[in-house]
Amino acid sequence: MKPSPYVVTGATSRTGSVVANALLDAGLPVRVLGRSLDRLKPLAERGAEPLAVDPLDSRGLRRALAGAEAAYVMLQPNYIPDSPDFRGFQDRVVDALGAALDGSGVRRAVTLSSWGADKPSGNGPVAGLHHLEKRMEQVEGLSVVHLRAGYFMENTLGQIGVIHARGVAASPFRPEVEMPMVATRDIGAAAARLLMDGEFTGHAAREFQGQRDLSMAGATAVIGRSLGRPELAYEQDCLDRFRAELAAAGCAPNVVELMVEVVEAINSGWIRTLEPRSEDNTTPTSFEAFVQGQWLPRYGAQ
Ligand SMILES: NC(=O)c1ccc[n+]([C@@H]2O[C@H](COP(=O)([O-])OP(=O)(O)OC[C@H]3O[C@@H](n4cnc5c(N)ncnc54)[C@H](OP(=O)(O)O)[C@@H]3O)[C@@H](O)[C@H]2O)c1
């Protein structure tokens, strides 16, 4: 009998691709889902079974989950800038995933969630992840770990253009607010470990807080040192400027307001970690290593 596959949704995403590759590295059978077979090709070439499925297609998802050992479940992408209703889109993806999992026989899943997903509202797009968690918990017979990731280090890559244009790092985050900054590769690795070790039962949320907490001022200091510009300053932009820049970049009004809401939630502490930092929720990649590996090559290229 063929062994049951591990199903990875969002397999071309930053986290999903790491999950899929880690499972393949371990020699496990992996079914990878995305909207295009072409984009799934690198994983197929490594031996994964690729399936083109739209995240809103519950029947397609159901077929993809058939006979699965376990699943990595995520809401991709981070944002659709020109979406007419991004929160509505997230809810429809969650509904499709829930309908596909109900009665599917899949017994274990790791969901990609976020710090702040304990709150149902006031947290921008993280409300979609709250809904994802709750819906997964309604699937009968499914044991699920919600992997509550901190603030992605990759979000800071947007600062490259800002520094080139303005000579400073700038965003609407308060300079001193500490965030659990985490690299997406560490999230993918943690998710793969959970799926493989997976003796979990019931429902649980686990935070992954990165290597250490870091504020925007602290992150800017690391970037400045790495660029050989130790004087690099961080400026907090007002929300009106933030809104105007997002709109000028083509973001729909509903998306702009979600981004504003998540910033305000982090600035005010509405979004915060709930677990004390520990060995279990600390991940290896330091911001220094992230800047060396991901930031500097892009900075030089822009
Ligand atoms: N940013 C943060 O700080 C943060 C923190 C915690 C949690 N999160 C959560 O992490 C998740 C994102 O994870 P990630 O960074 O690994 O994903 P990601 O890289 O943003 O996902 C990108 C994938 O989404 C698919 N995609 C792109 N545009 C799409 C569209 N218009 N409709 C449907 N699918 C589309 C593409 O896959 P295909 O083309 O192959 O279909 C693409 O490879 C989100 O749920 C986010 O809320 C984010």
The ligand as an SDF file (V2000), in Angstrom:
LIG
                    3D

 48 52  0  0  0  0  0  0  0  0999 V2000
    3.5590   39.0420    7.5840 N   0  0  0  0  0  0  0  0  0  0  0  0
    3.5540   38.7230    8.8510 C   0  0  0  0  0  0  0  0  0  0  0  0
    4.2120   39.3640    9.6810 O   0  0  0  0  0  0  0  0  0  0  0  0
    2.7400   37.5400    9.3120 C   0  0  0  0  0  0  0  0  0  0  0  0
    2.8190   37.1460   10.6540 C   0  0  0  0  0  0  0  0  0  0  0  0
    2.1090   36.0230   11.0770 C   0  0  0  0  0  0  0  0  0  0  0  0
    1.3050   35.3200   10.1720 C   0  0  0  0  0  0  0  0  0  0  0  0
    1.2140   35.7490    8.8690 N   0  0  0  0  0  0  0  0  0  0  0  0
    0.3600   34.9830    7.9450 C   0  0  0  0  0  0  0  0  0  0  0  0
    1.1950   34.2020    7.1070 O   0  0  0  0  0  0  0  0  0  0  0  0
    0.4580   33.8840    5.9110 C   0  0  0  0  0  0  0  0  0  0  0  0
    1.3370   34.1560    4.7240 C   0  0  0  0  0  0  0  0  0  0  0  0
    2.3850   33.1960    4.7540 O   0  0  0  0  0  0  0  0  0  0  0  0
    3.5240   33.2170    3.6550 P   0  0  0  0  0  0  0  0  0  0  0  0
    4.2920   34.4730    3.8240 O   0  0  0  0  0  0  0  0  0  0  0  0
    4.2210   31.9230    3.7410 O   0  0  0  0  0  0  0  0  0  0  0  0
    2.6550   33.2980    2.3180 O   0  0  0  0  0  0  0  0  0  0  0  0
    3.0060   34.1060    1.0460 P   0  0  0  0  0  0  0  0  0  0  0  0
    4.4390   33.8350    0.6930 O   0  0  0  0  0  0  0  0  0  0  0  0
    2.5110   35.5000    1.1730 O   0  0  0  0  0  0  0  0  0  0  0  0
    2.0810   33.3500   -0.0210 O   0  0  0  0  0  0  0  0  0  0  0  0
    2.3330   33.5790   -1.3420 C   0  0  0  0  0  0  0  0  0  0  0  0
    1.5470   32.5540   -2.1470 C   0  0  0  0  0  0  0  0  0  0  0  0
    0.1920   32.9250   -2.1810 O   0  0  0  0  0  0  0  0  0  0  0  0
   -0.3610   32.5980   -3.4340 C   0  0  0  0  0  0  0  0  0  0  0  0
   -1.0680   33.7700   -3.9560 N   0  0  0  0  0  0  0  0  0  0  0  0
   -0.5300   34.9220   -4.3880 C   0  0  0  0  0  0  0  0  0  0  0  0
   -1.4910   35.7590   -4.8060 N   0  0  0  0  0  0  0  0  0  0  0  0
   -2.6630   35.1120   -4.6270 C   0  0  0  0  0  0  0  0  0  0  0  0
   -4.0100   35.4530   -4.8750 C   0  0  0  0  0  0  0  0  0  0  0  0
   -4.3290   36.6160   -5.4190 N   0  0  0  0  0  0  0  0  0  0  0  0
   -4.9740   34.5540   -4.5760 N   0  0  0  0  0  0  0  0  0  0  0  0
   -4.6340   33.3490   -4.0340 C   0  0  0  0  0  0  0  0  0  0  0  0
   -3.3770   32.9790   -3.7830 N   0  0  0  0  0  0  0  0  0  0  0  0
   -2.4020   33.8440   -4.0750 C   0  0  0  0  0  0  0  0  0  0  0  0
    0.8040   32.2170   -4.3690 C   0  0  0  0  0  0  0  0  0  0  0  0
    0.7580   30.7950   -4.5350 O   0  0  0  0  0  0  0  0  0  0  0  0
    0.3060   30.1190   -5.9260 P   0  0  0  0  0  0  0  0  0  0  0  0
    0.4650   31.1340   -6.9710 O   0  0  0  0  0  0  0  0  0  0  0  0
    1.2410   28.9550   -6.0370 O   0  0  0  0  0  0  0  0  0  0  0  0
   -1.1050   29.7060   -5.6820 O   0  0  0  0  0  0  0  0  0  0  0  0
    2.0310   32.6040   -3.5710 C   0  0  0  0  0  0  0  0  0  0  0  0
    3.1120   31.6870   -3.7390 O   0  0  0  0  0  0  0  0  0  0  0  0
   -0.7940   34.7520    5.9270 C   0  0  0  0  0  0  0  0  0  0  0  0
   -1.8800   33.9740    6.3660 O   0  0  0  0  0  0  0  0  0  0  0  0
   -0.4440   35.8160    6.9580 C   0  0  0  0  0  0  0  0  0  0  0  0
   -1.5770   36.3750    7.5570 O   0  0  0  0  0  0  0  0  0  0  0  0
    1.9270   36.8260    8.4160 C   0  0  0  0  0  0  0  0  0  0  0  0
  1  2  1  0
  2  3  2  0
  2  4  1  0
  4  5  1  0
  4 48  2  0
  5  6  2  0
  6  7  1  0
  7  8  2  0
  8  9  1  0
  8 48  1  0
  9 10  1  0
  9 46  1  0
 10 11  1  0
 11 12  1  0
 11 44  1  0
 12 13  1  0
 13 14  1  0
 14 15  2  0
 14 16  1  0
 14 17  1  0
 17 18  1  0
 18 19  2  0
 18 20  1  0
 18 21  1  0
 21 22  1  0
 22 23  1  0
 23 24  1  0
 23 42  1  0
 24 25  1  0
 25 26  1  0
 25 36  1  0
 26 27  1  0
 26 35  1  0
 27 28  2  0
 28 29  1  0
 29 30  1  0
 29 35  2  0
 30 31  1  0
 30 32  2  0
 32 33  1  0
 33 34  2  0
 34 35  1  0
 36 37  1  0
 36 42  1  0
 37 38  1  0
 38 39  2  0
 38 40  1  0
 38 41  1  0
 42 43  1  0
 44 45  1  0
 44 46  1  0
 46 47  1  0
M  CHG  2   8   1  16  -1
M  END
$$$$
